[in-house]
Amino acid sequence: MSERYGIKAYWGHRPESAEECARRAEIFFRLLGECHPDLARWYEQSSSARKALQLGFEPTRETFRKFFGREKYQILDDGFAFSAWTGHVEQRQGGMVMFECGSKAEVAPNFLWLFLPKEALGQERVVTEPVVSGAMRAVAVAWEPEWAVATADGLWDELSGGSRLGCFVGWMTYFSRERGEVPALPAPVRVEPVGDKGTLITLTSERLTPSNPEHVALAWRTQKLLEERGLFRLMVHPSAIRKS
């Protein structure tokens, strides 16, 4: 079975300059490239794969500073948006990154999405615990999100309760230290610090799959324990939505 896996990270109101966003982007892509060779080369998104393959770039601070100086990557006067892919033209074999940063908006949080290749169980190259864990740490160190999750589409749908504003667990879940202290959790769940940024929770060393009832039950048990500790506050408070 080949589920699509990815990482989604969110952080709220954080106005930042093009220079600061470029600094964060450089750190992220450098750390991401250290996780796996397939995540080390990137191309700007374009209207066609053929055109995009002519848009390779070195993910340096200077490169991103130039990108964010272009109108196409600016969100009016409120932050920056950028997307890139790994150049793998085989269907579903590549990766893609999308992010918005530097926004002061309260209703639409800043975010980063990393879409991973679609790989069958037993044939994983990129969707493995070491690679995905490294990618989660890259996100946490570079972007300092409030919450991030690495999971399969099927588990996202089941555990999120349909809310785009709430938090929930995935194969791996990250909470910033501002969210509160993550308690010790029963095996096989691992709880590890990410420097002084926050905490990474990994449910299983093997790939967590929606088709495995034991995996789904473990996710629900873990989610309940974390909910009891108040770690699943909404990313955007309902009062901010009403004001908008």
Rosetta blueprint (number, residue, H / E / L):
1 M L
2 S L
3 E L
4 R L
5 Y E
6 G E
7 I E
8 K E
9 A E
10 Y E
11 W E
12 G L
13 H L
14 R L
15 P L
16 E L
17 S L
18 A H
19 E H
20 E H
21 C H
22 A H
23 R H
24 R H
25 A H
26 E H
27 I H
28 F H
29 F H
30 R H
31 L H
32 L H
33 G H
34 E L
35 C L
36 H L
37 P H
38 D H
39 L H
40 A L
41 R L
42 W E
43 Y E
44 E E
45 Q L
46 S L
47 S L
48 S L
49 A H
50 R H
51 K H
52 A H
53 L L
54 Q L
55 L L
56 G E
57 F E
58 E L
59 P L
60 T L
61 R H
62 E H
63 T H
64 F H
65 R H
66 K H
67 F H
68 F H
69 G L
70 R L
71 E H
72 K H
73 Y H
74 Q E
75 I L
76 L L
77 D L
78 D L
79 G L
80 F E
81 A E
82 F E
83 S E
84 A E
85 W E
86 T L
87 G L
88 H L
89 V L
90 E L
91 Q L
92 R L
93 Q L
94 G L
95 G L
96 M E
97 V E
98 M E
99 F E
100 E E
101 C E
102 G L
103 S L
104 K L
105 A L
106 E L
107 V L
108 A L
109 P L
110 N E
111 F E
112 L E
113 W E
114 L E
115 F E
116 L L
117 P L
118 K L
119 E L
120 A L
121 L L
122 G L
123 Q L
124 E L
125 R L
126 V L
127 V L
128 T L
129 E H
130 P H
131 V H
132 V H
133 S H
134 G H
135 A H
136 M H
137 R H
138 A H
139 V H
140 A H
141 V H
142 A H
143 W H
144 E L
145 P L
146 E L
147 W E
148 A E
149 V E
150 A E
151 T E
152 A E
153 D H
154 G H
155 L H
156 W H
157 D H
158 E H
159 L H
160 S L
161 G L
162 G L
163 S L
164 R L
165 L L
166 G L
167 C L
168 F L
169 V L
170 G L
171 W L
172 M E
173 T E
174 Y E
175 F E
176 S E
177 R H
178 E H
179 R H
180 G L
181 E L
182 V L
183 P L
184 A L
185 L L
186 P L
187 A L
188 P L
189 V L
190 R E
191 V E
192 E E
193 P E
194 V E
195 G L
196 D L
197 K L
198 G E
199 T E
200 L E
201 I E
202 T E
203 L L
204 T L
205 S L
206 E L
207 R L
208 L L
209 T L
210 P L
211 S L
212 N L
213 P H
214 E H
215 H H
216 V H
217 A H
218 L H
219 A H
220 W H
221 R H
222 T H
223 Q H
224 K H
225 L H
226 L H
227 E H
228 E H
229 R L
230 G L
231 L L
232 F L
233 R L
234 L L
235 M L
236 V L
237 H L
238 P H
239 S H
240 A H
241 I H
242 R H
243 K H
244 S L
